[in-house]
Every structure is written in structure tokens, then in C-alpha cells.
Amino acid sequence: MYSLHKIIVTLAFILLSATAYCGNPFGISAGAGEAGRGSVCVMRAGFWSSFRNQALLAFNKSFLVGINYENRFGISELGTCTAGTIIPAGKSSLGIICSNFGYPEFRRNTLAASCGLSLTGRIAAGVQVDYFSERVRCDNEVMQALTFETGILYLPSEKVIAGIHLLIPCQIHSENHFCPQC
């Protein structure tokens, strides 16, 4: 039986992780399994999870390609299309992912390249370079940002997994310009 203390601590960690994720407007669409868990998947092995914690890439030993389309509330303007690939390379694996959100009036794109490496049999680490761009029809300028993510995974036993994912936050500021064409 689970004690009430363990359940409360577990829920606190899940809620803190979900809150931190909600603050990232450039977070990629995670796939059905990860979305069902609120995109809290830094320790769950899987294709889309590998882009949430890059250390998980080290455990993918086969060539993988995935495409995900998410259409929120049945509104095409809120649609997100994401495509990714994982390429194994010995003790490491390389990942490339691109995501496109929006419609012609407002477009948000993400492009990322990542690498996960098995350091020992029980420790893996990974790093990812992210490029974000955002375009609003009224602005003639494309707002851009470059940032990094990193992840570590530790397997102290067969039943225990510990993972950490760090994202260097960035903000793309857009000033509210008056645009007579809008």
C-alpha cells in the first residue's frame, strides 16, 4: 500500500514539472503517450521522450522517424505539426526535430539537433541546440532565439531511474505595434 505521504510528494513533483513545462511556449508537441502524462517524461524511454531529456537518446539503438500532428479544439489555427528522427551512432544517438505551430498570420517554428551519449552502463547524458523563430503578419521582422537543453539519466538499479532535464530559458519579445493592415 502506498502511504499518503508518498502520494503527496509524488503529486507535488508532477505538478511542479507540469508548471515548469507550461512556461515554455516553444515546447514541442510530445506525442500521445507523453501528452497523456502532461509532457512529464524525462525518465520514460520512447521516441518523443528523447527530445524532452536528451540523455534518453543514448538508449535508442535503431533508426527511428516520427511525425505528430496535434489539432487543439478542432481549430486548424492551433495545429502543431512535429517531425523528428533519431540516428544511432555507436554509444550515442543523434536526433533532429522540427515543429511548426500556427497559420499564415502567426507562425512559430522550432528546429533542434541533439545528441545523447552513454557515459557508463548506468549513466547517460545529452545536449540539444534549439532554434526558435516567430513571425506575426504585421511585423516585417522574424523574431529569433537560440538556446540549449541538457539532460542526465542515472539508473541506480533496474527498478529505479533518476533523470534531470535543464532548459536555458529564452524569451522572444514582440512589441505591440499598431498595424493598420491588421
C-alpha positions in Angstrom: 0.0 0.0 0.0 1.1 3.5 -0.7 1.3 5.9 2.2 -0.4 9.3 1.9 3.0 10.9 2.3 4.4 9.2 -0.8 1.4 10.1 -2.8 1.5 13.8 -1.8 5.3 14.0 -2.6 4.7 12.3 -6.0 1.9 14.7 -6.9 4.0 17.7 -5.8 6.8 16.7 -8.2 4.4 16.1 -11.1 2.6 19.5 -10.6 6.0 21.3 -10.3 7.2 19.7 -13.5 3.9 20.4 -15.3 4.0 24.1 -14.2 7.6 24.5 -15.4 6.6 23.0 -18.8 3.6 25.3 -19.2 6.0 28.2 -19.1 7.7 27.2 -22.3 5.6 28.3 -25.3 8.1 26.7 -27.7 7.8 23.2 -26.2 7.4 20.7 -29.0 4.3 18.6 -29.3 5.2 15.4 -27.4 3.2 12.6 -28.9 0.1 10.9 -27.5 1.9 8.9 -24.7 3.7 11.9 -23.4 0.8 14.3 -23.8 -1.3 11.9 -21.7 1.2 12.3 -18.9 1.2 16.1 -19.1 4.5 16.1 -21.0 6.3 14.9 -17.9 8.5 12.3 -19.4 12.2 13.0 -18.6 12.7 9.3 -17.4 10.4 7.4 -19.8 12.1 5.7 -22.7 10.5 6.4 -26.0 10.8 8.3 -29.3 9.2 11.6 -28.2 10.6 11.4 -24.7 14.1 11.5 -26.1 13.5 15.1 -27.1 12.4 16.0 -23.5 15.5 14.5 -21.9 18.3 14.1 -24.5 20.1 11.5 -22.3 17.3 9.1 -23.4 18.7 9.2 -26.9 21.6 7.0 -25.8 19.2 4.1 -25.3 17.8 4.3 -28.8 19.7 1.8 -30.9 17.7 1.8 -34.1 16.9 4.4 -36.8 13.6 6.0 -35.9 11.3 8.5 -37.7 8.2 10.1 -36.2 5.5 12.5 -37.3 3.0 14.0 -34.9 0.1 16.3 -35.6 -1.9 17.9 -32.8 -5.0 20.0 -33.6 -6.3 21.5 -30.4 -10.1 22.0 -30.1 -10.5 21.1 -33.8 -9.2 24.6 -34.8 -6.6 24.4 -37.6 -5.0 27.7 -36.5 -4.0 25.9 -33.2 -2.5 23.0 -35.1 1.1 21.8 -34.4 3.0 19.6 -36.8 6.2 18.0 -35.5 8.6 15.6 -37.3 11.7 14.0 -35.8 14.3 11.4 -36.5 16.8 9.5 -34.3 20.0 8.1 -35.9 22.1 5.7 -33.9 25.9 6.2 -33.9 27.7 3.7 -31.7 27.5 4.6 -28.0 25.5 7.7 -28.9 22.4 8.7 -30.9 21.7 11.8 -32.9 18.3 13.4 -33.0 16.8 16.1 -35.3 13.3 17.6 -34.7 11.3 20.4 -36.3 8.0 21.7 -35.2 5.6 24.2 -36.8 2.7 25.9 -35.0 0.2 28.4 -36.3 -1.2 29.7 -39.5 -0.1 32.3 -42.1 -1.0 35.2 -39.7 1.1 33.9 -36.8 3.7 31.2 -37.2 6.1 29.7 -34.6 8.8 27.3 -35.7 11.3 25.2 -33.7 14.3 23.4 -35.1 16.6 21.3 -32.8 19.6 19.0 -33.1 20.5 16.8 -30.2 23.0 14.1 -29.1 22.7 11.5 -26.3 25.8 9.6 -25.1 26.1 6.6 -22.8 28.8 7.5 -20.4 28.7 4.2 -18.4 26.3 1.4 -18.2 24.2 3.3 -15.7 24.8 7.0 -16.7 23.8 8.8 -19.9 23.9 12.5 -20.8 22.7 14.5 -23.7 22.6 18.0 -25.1 20.4 19.8 -27.6 20.7 23.1 -29.5 17.3 24.8 -30.2 16.5 27.5 -32.8 13.2 29.3 -32.3 11.5 31.7 -34.7 8.3 33.6 -34.6 6.6 35.7 -37.2 3.5 37.8 -37.0 2.0 39.1 -40.3 2.0 42.7 -39.2 5.7 42.6 -38.3 8.2 42.6 -41.1 10.8 41.1 -38.8 11.2 37.4 -37.8 12.0 37.2 -34.1 14.6 34.5 -33.4 16.3 32.9 -30.4 19.0 30.2 -29.9 19.2 28.2 -26.7 20.4 24.9 -25.3 19.0 22.0 -23.4 20.7 19.2 -21.5 19.7 16.0 -19.7 21.2 13.4 -17.5 19.8 9.9 -16.7 21.0 7.7 -13.9 20.0 4.1 -13.4 21.0 3.0 -9.8 19.1 -0.3 -10.2 16.7 -2.0 -12.6 13.6 -0.5 -10.9 14.9 3.0 -10.1 15.5 5.7 -12.7 16.6 9.3 -11.9 16.5 11.9 -14.6 17.1 15.7 -14.9 16.4 17.9 -17.8 17.6 21.6 -17.9 16.5 24.2 -20.4 18.2 27.5 -20.7 15.2 29.8 -21.0 14.9 32.4 -23.6 12.3 35.0 -24.5 11.3 36.3 -27.8 9.9 39.8 -27.2 7.5 41.3 -29.5 6.4 44.9 -29.1 2.7 45.7 -29.8 3.0 47.7 -32.9 -0.1 49.4 -34.4 -0.6 47.9 -37.8 -3.3 49.5 -39.9 -3.3 46.4 -42.2 -4.5 44.1 -39.4 
